[in-house]
Amino acid sequence: MPSPRNTATARDETVDSNEDVRWLDGQEMQIWLSFLEASGRVLGHIDQSIKNQSGLSHEDYEVLAHLSGADGHRLRMTELSNRMIHSQSRLTQRINRMAKRGLVTREKVENDGRGTFAVLTDEGWQIMQQLAPAHLADVRLRLIDLIEEDERPVVAAVLKRVAEFSRDGAWQGRITSSRAAPRP
């Protein structure tokens, strides 16, 4: 078994031999690390706040939010899965847990033997209404109000572009081998 030093050396040589790596410059690294920290901290605080108020997770709240904004307070499970970036099985488990609490139900899609709707119940709607004011205040405190009014269109456009790029699979085939500045 190689020693840790030999492993690190081998790993460094592999990276160094890859001339096509587009290393991040200082500002790009700051963007990436700030994104990681900001998204983790904001979502962590919001998740804890929702748990403290209701016992629900942020992802449970997200289900309620998507359903409350949908026509008839219902979405096909596949659509909800895509919106939440969940696998079908993970979403099914979440919906089953929420159904046991009376927050959602499942309904078969007419004329589609395999399709299922997730439907917001009256109790789910009431919880959503109770949580929304504090949740929105938290979102404002931890994100929106930190963005100057004149910055908001740019931040919104950038985040939308990143989300669409990742969601739509547009990144496939766009990995380039063009060379950037050498590693610092």
C-alpha positions as CSV (number, residue, x, y, z in Angstrom):
1,M,0.0,0.0,0.0
2,P,1.4,3.4,-0.9
3,S,2.2,5.9,1.8
4,P,0.0,9.0,2.0
5,R,3.0,11.0,0.7
6,N,3.3,8.7,-2.4
7,T,-0.4,8.9,-3.0
8,A,-0.4,12.7,-2.8
9,T,2.6,12.9,-5.2
10,A,0.9,10.5,-7.7
11,R,-2.3,12.6,-7.5
12,D,-0.4,15.9,-8.0
13,E,1.4,14.4,-11.0
14,T,-1.9,13.3,-12.5
15,V,-3.4,16.8,-12.1
16,D,-0.2,18.5,-13.2
17,S,-0.1,16.4,-16.4
18,N,-3.6,17.5,-17.4
19,E,-2.8,20.6,-19.4
20,D,-6.4,21.2,-20.3
21,V,-7.6,21.9,-16.7
22,R,-9.2,25.3,-16.6
23,W,-8.1,26.4,-13.1
24,L,-10.1,29.0,-11.3
25,D,-8.5,32.4,-10.9
26,G,-8.7,34.2,-7.6
27,Q,-12.1,35.9,-8.3
28,E,-13.6,32.7,-9.7
29,M,-12.5,30.7,-6.7
30,Q,-14.0,33.4,-4.5
31,I,-17.3,33.1,-6.4
32,W,-17.3,29.3,-6.0
33,L,-16.4,29.2,-2.3
34,S,-18.8,32.0,-1.5
35,F,-21.6,30.2,-3.3
36,L,-20.9,27.0,-1.4
37,E,-20.8,28.8,2.0
38,A,-23.7,31.1,1.3
39,S,-26.1,28.4,-0.1
40,G,-25.2,26.0,2.7
41,R,-25.6,28.6,5.5
42,V,-28.8,30.1,4.1
43,L,-30.5,26.7,3.5
44,G,-29.2,25.4,6.8
45,H,-30.7,28.4,8.8
46,I,-34.0,28.2,6.9
47,D,-34.2,24.5,7.4
48,Q,-33.6,24.8,11.1
49,S,-36.2,27.7,11.4
50,I,-38.9,25.6,9.7
51,K,-38.1,22.6,11.9
52,N,-38.3,24.7,15.0
53,Q,-41.7,26.0,14.0
54,S,-43.4,22.9,12.6
55,G,-41.2,19.8,12.8
56,L,-41.1,19.9,9.0
57,S,-37.9,20.0,6.9
58,H,-37.1,22.6,4.4
59,E,-37.7,20.0,1.7
60,D,-41.2,19.3,3.2
61,Y,-41.9,23.0,3.1
62,E,-40.7,23.1,-0.5
63,V,-43.3,20.3,-1.4
64,L,-46.0,22.4,0.2
65,A,-44.8,25.5,-1.6
66,H,-44.8,23.9,-5.1
67,L,-48.2,22.4,-4.5
68,S,-49.7,25.6,-3.1
69,G,-48.6,27.4,-6.3
70,A,-49.9,24.8,-8.7
71,D,-53.3,24.7,-10.4
72,G,-55.7,22.9,-8.2
73,H,-52.9,22.5,-5.6
74,R,-51.7,19.4,-7.4
75,L,-48.7,18.3,-9.5
76,R,-47.8,15.1,-11.2
77,M,-45.1,13.3,-9.1
78,T,-42.7,13.4,-12.1
79,E,-43.1,17.2,-12.4
80,L,-42.7,17.7,-8.6
81,S,-39.6,15.4,-8.7
82,N,-38.0,17.5,-11.5
83,R,-38.8,20.8,-9.7
84,M,-37.3,19.6,-6.4
85,I,-34.3,17.8,-7.9
86,H,-35.3,14.5,-6.2
87,S,-35.3,11.0,-7.6
88,Q,-38.7,9.5,-8.0
89,S,-38.1,7.1,-5.1
90,R,-36.9,9.8,-2.7
91,L,-39.9,12.0,-3.5
92,T,-42.2,9.0,-3.1
93,Q,-40.8,8.4,0.4
94,R,-41.2,12.1,1.3
95,I,-44.8,12.2,0.0
96,N,-45.6,9.0,1.9
97,R,-44.3,10.6,5.2
98,M,-46.2,13.8,4.5
99,A,-49.4,11.9,3.7
100,K,-49.2,10.2,7.1
101,R,-49.2,13.6,8.7
102,G,-52.2,14.6,6.6
103,L,-50.4,17.3,4.6
104,V,-50.7,15.8,1.1
105,T,-52.6,13.0,-0.6
106,R,-51.9,10.9,-3.7
107,E,-54.4,10.7,-6.5
108,K,-54.3,8.7,-9.7
109,V,-54.2,10.6,-13.0
110,E,-57.3,10.0,-15.0
111,N,-56.6,8.1,-18.3
112,D,-53.0,7.4,-17.2
113,G,-52.6,4.1,-15.4
114,R,-49.1,5.0,-14.1
115,G,-49.5,8.7,-13.4
116,T,-50.0,10.0,-9.8
117,F,-50.7,13.5,-8.5
118,A,-49.4,14.8,-5.2
119,V,-52.2,17.0,-3.8
120,L,-52.1,19.5,-1.1
121,T,-54.7,18.9,1.7
122,D,-56.5,21.5,3.6
123,E,-54.2,20.7,6.6
124,G,-51.2,21.1,4.3
125,W,-52.5,24.5,3.1
126,Q,-53.1,25.7,6.7
127,I,-49.5,24.7,7.7
128,M,-48.2,26.5,4.6
129,Q,-50.2,29.6,5.6
130,Q,-48.9,29.5,9.1
131,L,-45.2,29.0,8.1
132,A,-45.1,31.4,5.2
133,P,-44.8,34.8,7.0
134,A,-41.8,33.7,9.1
135,H,-40.3,31.8,6.2
136,L,-40.5,34.8,3.9
137,A,-39.0,37.0,6.6
138,D,-36.2,34.6,6.9
139,V,-35.6,34.5,3.2
140,R,-35.6,38.3,3.1
141,L,-33.2,38.5,6.1
142,R,-30.7,35.9,4.9
143,L,-30.8,36.6,1.1
144,I,-33.1,39.2,-0.5
145,D,-32.4,42.2,1.7
146,L,-28.6,41.6,1.3
147,I,-28.9,42.3,-2.4
148,E,-29.1,45.9,-3.3
149,E,-32.1,46.8,-5.4
150,D,-30.0,47.7,-8.5
151,E,-28.1,44.3,-8.1
152,R,-31.3,42.2,-8.1
153,P,-31.9,42.0,-11.8
154,V,-28.3,40.8,-12.4
155,V,-28.3,38.3,-9.5
156,A,-31.7,37.0,-10.6
157,A,-30.5,36.6,-14.2
158,V,-27.3,34.8,-13.2
159,L,-29.0,32.4,-10.8
160,K,-31.7,31.7,-13.3
161,R,-29.1,31.0,-16.0
162,V,-27.2,28.6,-13.6
163,A,-30.4,26.8,-12.6
164,E,-31.6,26.4,-16.2
165,F,-28.2,25.3,-17.4
166,S,-28.0,22.6,-14.7
167,R,-31.7,21.6,-14.9
168,D,-31.9,21.3,-18.7
169,G,-28.8,19.2,-19.1
170,A,-27.4,22.0,-21.3
171,W,-24.0,21.4,-19.7
172,Q,-23.7,18.0,-21.5
173,G,-21.4,18.4,-24.4
174,R,-20.2,21.9,-23.2
175,I,-17.2,20.7,-21.3
176,T,-14.4,22.4,-23.1
177,S,-10.8,21.6,-23.4
178,S,-9.8,25.2,-24.1
179,R,-6.9,26.3,-21.9
180,A,-7.4,29.0,-19.4
181,A,-4.7,30.7,-17.4
182,P,-2.2,28.3,-15.8
183,R,-2.7,27.2,-12.3
184,P,-1.6,29.8,-9.8
